[in-house]
Amino acid sequence: MKKDQNEKIDSASKKMFKETGLQLPDSNFEFKVMQQIQKLPIPGTISYKAPFSKWVIPIAVIFILGTILSVIALGTDGSSSLIDKIPKVSFDNLTLPSIQVPKSVIFGLLAFIALVFAQVPLLKNSFKQQ
């Protein structure tokens, strides 16, 4: 039953589209729409509001300076310093493996990078033309 009803609706809509045909907007359609959009009232101006109050930055600076000064002041008696309690790490014995990259790989990467940079303006122009 639904299939028969759908076929009737489909045939009726096809017949209606054939009778009326497609209507094209006039040449100034976009211009008229843009004029109507520009005439609409703007709901209100958007003003920037800082995510924090104006006192946050000075308080943070004072806190950081106070922390640095207290570490320096408390760290002058040798072993009671906070800096002396931090374990020292030596990187003298650390050796990095030497990596040898063939010249053909380097040339290939350079060519790839050059082609990528050449492709960006070409794609930008093609998107502007569409």
Secondary structure, 3 states (H helix, E strand, C coil): CHHHHHHHHHHHHHHHHHHHCCCCCCCCHHHHHHHHHHHCCCCCCCCCCCCCCCCHHHHHHHHHHHHHHHHHHHCCCHHHCHHHHCCCCCCCCCCCCCCCCCHHHHHHHHHHHHHHHHHHHHHHHHHHHC
